[in-house]
Amino acid sequence: MSSSAENDGEEGVGGSGNIEYSLRDGLLCNASLVSNFGGFGKFWEGGNGDGDSAGVGVEIDDMLERISLPDEDEEEKGDATIEGDEASEDPGEIGKDPWCVRSLYGGASSTAVNERDVLDLIGPNEDGGLVWTAKLVEEGTVIKPRRGMPSPVSTEDFLSSVVRVGVPDVESQAQAGYDDLWERDSRQHPVGVAEEGADRGRSEARWIFRGVMNGWPGLTLMEVRNVRVEKRRLFAGVGPYSGKAKKIWDTHGDGNERGVELSDAILEHKKRGKNSDVVLVELRAPSWTSQGWSAYSPGFVFWVEGASTENKASSQPPISLRYGTDIKTSTYDGDPTCTMVHMINHRYSSPKKSESAKDKLTYHSFILLEWDHRKYCSVVEIGYLNGLGGYKGKSNWFEDKDAKPRSRLYEAFPPELVLPYRSTMSEIRVTDVPYKNKDDFVSNFMKRYEGHSEGGRFVDINCSFSNEVRLTYNSRSNVATYLLNYIRRNRTYSEMRRNCQTFAADLCGFLAGKGSVSPYHPVNQIQYYNTTHYFLYESSKYSKEKKSTSSNK
């Protein structure tokens, strides 16, 4: 099961063949990797993965006493020890539980690496997958789990987790030798036949990271694209600054054309470089990751369901999370009809500090949908990609947002949705809330959390738009399809041009059949461009091909 994309159009999803994968499958590409790690029972610090002197095996119970999930406010440097409720008695299982913050390295040292399995999982060597960055640090550096990009990892751990599949072009050409030259001889073969025979069976080299990087369950299987070095120097003796990054290795020129191994390039720089240099590794996830969290269920939309007025009194009502195309079906109330749409706006409370000038201008807008059964409403909003999964599932729409050791929503998150957030990309979130209509929701939920006092969440709550849903096809499955069409046509996020307010205006205008709906705040109205047509059309029918002069576009 189961980060740069263009605005308009569709890339193909899926790996090679008809096999469908998700980020979680990156851990399953070789059963020997799991067995070498004792069923993930140990945390490995580099080494060859079989417990000899080259790698240090640490019992996970002992490791958890020293490493646990840090608070968001903490700096990247410092001690990783956290006392109290954050040190959960249940550390979770790697690749299964979203709250598990353990890393997994040493994937290249598996006794038997099945290249076909690895290639099936990573997919074809093409552009389109989300790009992530790792920062290589010295062995012994204290690394806190789940840091933002670039994710820190020791050089030794990183190199122990990279496996090369295929053969560099320079090596394959040298190995061909006389037989290859004979096949290419035009006197022996017709034109074109020799070239086809010479290239048959060859596969260029690719360097694949296998494991769990920096405790992020979604960073499991990625292809190394290049390695860069930033020279950090002191500016006027005051503080460090980073100059222009210099490339020291890339998979095409250095890796394939010149046959330079990734590990050789990195270790050679370590010998010659300075300790202040910052080594950054660019990695690319499978191509389908630009479309969703899995190949079989594309679309950066998730729907949290289960809340209802019927189970509102329960302290632990059941909830589940579906994402991608799977949201078209519901396991709870069939296919209800959407009856009312509202745009609600608010600022965020600031109990620990005074509001800045920007804070007073920043409003979050969301859509509240009412359904004909009146058992629950649905909050629909857009935000940073992975903004909720990368924030421990802390949602304002749940009473237990700050529960220890974790909220019920966080427990419901599939691990493949737990990734560093991307501020330039977006996801749509739908959350069912146990209130029958807008007045019930605002009065009995939002008003309870209004103000800047401790525990406050909302300030200046107001509803700027309310209307009947006048769209003919207005069932839950229809709404799910509209949201998938919208996000797959444009996955970007921008504070000015594409944000929560512009999305709210688009969806409200679309469902209500009104063309005059605009973003709530005047600042966001300046560059607003209505894109309600994105909801209607199947995104896979659009491509990124260059514009042509033909009439069929």
Secondary structure, 3 states (H helix, E strand, C coil): CCCCCCCCCCCCCCCCCCCCCEHHHHHHCCHHHHHHCCCCCEEEECCCCCCCCCCEEEEHHHHHCCCCCCCCCCCCCCCCCCCHHHCCCCCCCCCCCCCCCCCECCHHHCCCCCHHHHHHHHCCCCCCCCEEEEEEECCCCCCCCCCCCCEEEEHHHHHCCEEEECCCHHHHHHHHHHHHHHHHCCCCCCCCHHHHHHHCCCCCCEEEEECEHHHCCCCCEEEEEEEEEECEEEECCCEEEECCCEEEEEHHHHHHHCCCCHHHHHHHHHHHCCCCCEEEEEEECCHHHHCCCECCCCCCEEEEECCCCCCCCCCCCCCEEEEHHHHHCCCCCCCCEEEEEEEEEEEECCCCCCCCHHHHHCCEEEEEEEECCCCCEEEEEEEEECCCHHHCCCCCCCCCCCCCCCCHHHHHCCHHHCCCCEEEEEEEEEEEECCCCHHHHHHHCHHHHECCCCCCCEEEEEEEEEEECCCCCCEHHHHHHHHHHHHHHCCECECCCECHHHHHHHHHHHHHCCCCCCCCCHHHHCCCCCCHHHHCCCHHHCCCCCCCCCCCC
